[in-house]
Amino acid sequence: MPDGMTAPAPSGTLLAFDFGTKRIGIAVGNSVSGTAQPLTTINDEKNDTRFAVIAALIKEWQPAALVVGLPCNDDGTPHEMTALCRRFANRLKGRFDLPTLLVDERYTSAAASSVLDEEGIHGRKQKSLIDQYAAQQILQAYFDEPSAGIYA
């Protein structure tokens, strides 16, 4: 399917990524149950290490597709991280030959922080978990509205 087209919803296990220059949060979910869970955070800035961890997770979970959060300004316009996330999504698609979807990630970090607050994890203690919980929010948003996903 050409880049940017609305994607038919993949069925099965999906991995989602909250990409950052310092950390990448990862969540896993299943389209049948329509639920997502935080999985892990990659705390390494080296691409070789990052992609080795991702390769191991893909081998373990055998996802039908990958979902990458696409950050935008509140008004929907792109900012500096938008292009980096698109590049990351394209690299995932190229390396792992899996359908890769982009999903609007506005407000997912705030939602993730709220979930962690509800679980009694506050302030600085959230730092090690916030990215994987944001990835969970990204994947859950996709499950809730599959038509919002576009192919990378």
C-alpha positions as CSV (number, residue, x, y, z in Angstrom):
1,M,0.0,0.0,0.0
2,P,1.4,3.5,-0.8
3,D,2.8,5.6,2.0
4,G,0.3,7.6,4.0
5,M,-2.8,5.6,3.1
6,T,-5.3,4.5,5.7
7,A,-4.4,1.0,6.8
8,P,-6.7,-2.0,7.1
9,A,-6.4,-3.1,10.7
10,P,-3.8,-5.9,11.1
11,S,-5.0,-8.9,13.2
12,G,-3.0,-10.5,16.0
13,T,-0.2,-9.3,18.2
14,L,1.2,-5.8,17.6
15,L,4.2,-4.0,19.1
16,A,4.0,-0.3,19.7
17,F,6.9,2.2,20.1
18,D,7.1,5.6,21.8
19,F,10.3,6.8,20.1
20,G,12.6,9.2,21.8
21,T,16.2,10.3,21.2
22,K,17.2,9.0,24.7
23,R,14.7,6.2,25.3
24,I,12.2,4.0,23.3
25,G,9.1,2.8,25.2
26,I,7.6,-0.4,23.9
27,A,4.1,-2.0,24.5
28,V,2.5,-5.1,23.2
29,G,-1.1,-5.8,22.5
30,N,-3.5,-8.0,20.6
31,S,-6.1,-6.8,18.2
32,V,-8.5,-9.6,19.1
33,S,-8.8,-8.5,22.8
34,G,-8.1,-4.9,21.8
35,T,-5.9,-4.3,24.8
36,A,-2.3,-3.1,25.2
37,Q,0.2,-3.6,28.0
38,P,3.5,-1.8,28.7
39,L,6.4,-4.1,27.8
40,T,9.8,-2.5,28.2
41,T,11.9,0.6,27.7
42,I,15.2,0.7,25.7
43,N,17.5,3.0,27.6
44,D,20.2,3.2,25.0
45,E,21.0,5.9,22.4
46,K,23.0,3.6,20.1
47,N,21.0,2.5,17.1
48,D,22.8,-0.9,16.9
49,T,21.7,-1.7,20.5
50,R,18.2,-0.4,20.0
51,F,17.6,-2.5,16.8
52,A,19.1,-5.6,18.4
53,V,16.6,-5.3,21.3
54,I,13.8,-4.7,18.9
55,A,14.8,-7.7,16.7
56,A,14.7,-9.9,19.8
57,L,11.3,-8.6,20.8
58,I,10.0,-9.2,17.2
59,K,11.4,-12.7,17.3
60,E,9.7,-13.4,20.7
61,W,6.3,-11.8,20.0
62,Q,6.0,-12.4,16.2
63,P,3.9,-9.3,15.7
64,A,1.5,-8.9,12.7
65,A,2.4,-5.2,12.6
66,L,4.3,-2.4,14.3
67,V,2.8,0.9,15.5
68,V,4.9,4.0,16.0
69,G,3.6,7.1,17.8
70,L,3.8,10.2,15.7
71,P,4.2,13.4,17.7
72,C,2.7,16.7,16.6
73,N,2.0,20.1,18.1
74,D,-1.3,20.5,19.8
75,D,-2.7,22.0,16.5
76,G,-1.6,18.9,14.5
77,T,1.3,20.6,12.8
78,P,4.7,18.7,12.8
79,H,7.6,19.6,15.0
80,E,11.2,18.4,15.2
81,M,10.4,15.0,16.6
82,T,7.8,14.3,13.9
83,A,10.4,13.7,11.2
84,L,12.6,11.6,13.5
85,C,9.6,9.3,14.3
86,R,8.8,9.0,10.6
87,R,12.4,8.0,10.0
88,F,12.3,5.5,12.8
89,A,9.1,4.0,11.5
90,N,10.6,3.7,8.0
91,R,13.7,2.0,9.4
92,L,11.5,-0.5,11.3
93,K,9.5,-1.3,8.1
94,G,12.7,-1.7,6.1
95,R,14.6,-3.8,8.6
96,F,11.8,-6.1,9.7
97,D,9.6,-6.2,6.6
98,L,6.4,-5.8,8.7
99,P,3.5,-3.4,8.2
100,T,4.3,-0.3,10.1
101,L,1.7,2.2,11.1
102,L,1.9,5.7,12.4
103,V,-0.6,6.9,15.1
104,D,-1.0,10.4,16.5
105,E,0.6,10.4,19.9
106,R,-0.5,13.8,21.2
107,Y,-1.3,13.6,24.9
108,T,-0.1,10.0,25.4
109,S,2.6,11.0,27.8
110,A,0.2,12.9,30.0
111,A,-2.3,10.0,29.9
112,A,0.6,7.6,30.8
113,S,1.6,9.8,33.7
114,S,-2.0,9.7,34.9
115,V,-2.1,5.9,34.8
116,L,1.1,5.7,36.7
117,D,-0.2,8.2,39.3
118,E,-3.3,6.0,39.7
119,E,-0.9,3.0,40.3
120,G,0.9,5.0,43.0
121,I,4.0,5.8,41.0
122,H,4.7,9.5,41.2
123,G,7.3,12.1,40.2
124,R,10.8,10.9,39.4
125,K,9.8,7.2,39.9
126,Q,7.8,7.5,36.7
127,K,10.9,8.3,34.5
128,S,11.9,4.6,34.0
129,L,8.3,3.6,33.1
130,I,6.7,6.6,31.3
131,D,7.9,5.7,27.8
132,Q,6.5,2.1,27.9
133,Y,3.2,3.4,29.3
134,A,3.1,6.0,26.6
135,A,3.6,3.2,24.0
136,Q,0.7,1.4,25.7
137,Q,-1.4,4.6,25.3
138,I,-0.4,4.8,21.6
139,L,-1.4,1.2,20.9
140,Q,-4.6,1.5,22.9
141,A,-5.5,4.6,20.9
142,Y,-4.9,2.6,17.7
143,F,-7.1,-0.3,18.9
144,D,-9.8,2.2,19.8
145,E,-9.7,3.9,16.4
146,P,-7.9,1.7,13.8
147,S,-8.8,4.0,11.0
148,A,-6.4,6.6,12.6
149,G,-3.4,4.5,11.6
150,I,-1.5,5.3,8.4
151,Y,1.1,3.2,6.8
152,A,4.7,4.5,7.2
